[in-house]
Amino acid sequence: MRIGVDIDQILADFLQGFAKFHNTVYDTTVSKEDFRDFNLCTVIGGTEEEKNNKILEYYDSEFFKSIPSVPGAREALQKLHDEHEFVLITSRPNHISETTKQWLAKHFKTNFKELHFSNDWFKKGSNKLNKGELCKQLKIDLMIEDSVNNATLCAQHGTPAVLLAYPWNETDNLHSEITRLASWTDIVEHIQREKKARETRQF
């Protein structure tokens, strides 16, 4: 299978690093657990523009370069990489591509086939494709995400998606082509089942 993989909160624990950055630079006491929806302003306050500026500051900081990996991600990809092709599809902006590549090389030995940036944080009228359109264009068989909106876009464009469970993607109204799973261990099992099902359909 050709599997799309998001980076932040799927491979990289973006929020853990961001909380440390924000506490150090802005003298706050937020924690990763405080972020329970996709609107960071709910926790850190301020306007959308101020939030975006803080994210840009974070990207330039040592906190961003030293983000830990999400538990279980490294082991899961090592287990799967011989039988599947992994394509990274991230909402990060293009200008941090080198930092992203350096972080991936440090934390993951998996041979990622491709790396694509959808620039969702700062689009502002950009004509870039959204993740659903990207997955369709790249012929992705399954997308691993933490955003309900992105997973729904993928499903609507014909790409089934898996959500790694977080408070911000808890909902009773998931698209029928989205599966919400508690851990990377569950994701591995899901992918293995999908592979067997595909093999069975070929006979």
MOURMO-V379428 format. One record per pair of residues at least 6 apart in sequence whose C-alpha atoms are under 6 Angstrom apart, sorted by the first residue. I is the first residue (numbers start at 1). J is the second residue. Records with the same first field share a line. If there is no record, write none. Layout:
I->J + J
This chain:
1->84
2->85 + 140 + 141
3->86 + 140 + 141 + 142 + 143
4->86 + 87 + 88 + 143
5->88 + 89 + 143 + 144
6->88 + 89 + 90 + 145
7->90
8->14
11->69 + 70 + 73
12->69 + 70
13->68 + 69 + 70
15->32
16->32
17->63 + 67
19->30 + 31
21->63
23->29
36->167 + 168
37->168
58->64
72->184
73->184
86->112 + 113
87->112 + 113 + 114
88->115
89->116
90->117
91->117 + 118 + 119 + 120
92->117 + 119
93->119
94->117
132->153 + 154 + 157
141->159
142->159 + 160 + 161
143->161
144->161 + 162
145->163
146->163 + 164
148->169
151->161
155->177
160->177 + 178
161->178
162->178 + 179 + 180
163->180
164->181 + 182
165->181 + 182
